[in-house]
């Protein structure tokens, strides 16, 4: 009787050791994923705080709609991930229809091939016009600015 109690206690201890050995990596992996998700969330919140966009103007000359916005924040913004919405409809913008230029410069001297919109620079969309009245520009971090289109 004495040996069977010791043997069963050893079997139970070994089983608990194996169970703990199997559960620990699962728990650690879950904890790492939650921690990583929280860090990503904090990084995105910080980015949203550092991104700011100001509406400059939107003009329509009957053939093209020109929308200009300025990056007044502290973060660079990717041009391809900046969205233009006109009269509540998404506008598909070709990279050749965007120009990035300095706030004090002429848009014709801007860069049409850059993919990065730095703080203090302006981004101009020049797309075909359909007689829009209102525009919205949104960044990848969710910052958006609205404006009214005026005739040129």
N, C-alpha and C positions, 0 to 999 in steps of 0.2 A: 504494500500500500504506500509506503514512503517513497518509493522510486517512481510510482505512477503520478503522484502529485508533482514531484520535481520535473518529470518529463513533460507533463501537460503544461506546467508553468513555463518551461523552456520553449515549448511549441508556441504558446500564446505570445511570449516575448519576441520570438523570431517572427511571428506573423505581424505583430505590431511594428517591428523594425522594417519589415518589407513593405507594409502598407504606408508607413511614414516616408520611406524611400521613394515610393511611387507617387505620393501626393505632393511632396515638397517641390519637385520641378514644375508641376502643374500650377501650384499656388504662386511660385516665384515668377513664372511666365505671365500669369494673369496680373500680378502686381506690376511687372515691368510694362505691360501694355497700358494699364491704367495710368501709370506715371508718364509714359510717353505721350499719351493722348492729352493729359493735363498740360504738359509742357508745350505741345503744339497749340493748344487752345490759348495759353498765355502769350505765346509768340504772335498769334493772329490778333489777339486783343491789343498788344503793343503796336503792331503794324497799323491797325485801324486808328490808334491814337496818333500815330506819326504821319498818316496820310491825310492830306486835305487838298481839295480841288475847288477852284473858283471859276464860275462861269464868266467868260469875257464877253462874247457876243455870238449871235447866230443870224446870218443873213441869207436871203434867198433872192437870187437875181432872175428867177424863172427857169434857168437851166441847171444851176447847181446850188446846193445847200452847203454853206460854209459855217461850221461850228467851231468855235475856239474856246478852249478851257486852259487854265493855268494850274500847274502843280505848285501849290503854296505850302505843302507839307515838308517834312524832313526826310521822306523816303522816296526812292526811285520807283517808278511805276512802269510795268511792262506794257508797251503800246499794244501788242496783239491781244492782250487780255483786258483791254479797255473797250467797253461796249457803248454803242450809240443807239439810242431809241428815239424815233421821230413819230409824233402823233400816236404814241402807245404801240408802235410796231418796231420790232427789231430791224436794224439796218445792217445788212451785210457789207462790211467795209474791207475793201482790198488794201493791202499794205501800201500800194502806190497812191492811195487816196488820203494818206495821213502825212502830216508834216510836223516835225518838232523843231522849234526855233526859240531863241532867247526872247525874253519878255520885251526887250527894247529893240529887237531886230525886226526886219521886214520878213513876212512869211515866205516870200519868194527866195530868200537866202537860206531857208531851213533845210533840214535833212529828211528826205523821204524814205531812207532805207534803215534808219535806226529802229531798234526795238526797245529802247529804254528812254523813258521820259523823266529827266532829272528834276530835282527841286528848282524852282525859279524859271523853268522853261514852260513854253506853251505848246499845246497840241492842237492842231487844226485838222478837222475832217472836211474834205471836199468831196461830196457825193452827189449823184444826180438828184434833182429836185422833183418832188411830186406835190408841191404846194403845202408843205408842212407848216404848222402853226406853233408847235411846241417841241422841244427836244429834251432829252435826258442823257447824261453821260455817266456811266458807272464804272468803277475800277474793280479789279479782282477781289479787293478786300471788302467790297460792299459799300464804299463811299460813293455817293451819287450827288449830282448837281443838276438842277433843272433851269431851263431858260426859254424865253419866247423868241420866235423867229420874226425878224423884221425884214421888210422888202429893201433890196439894195438899190 
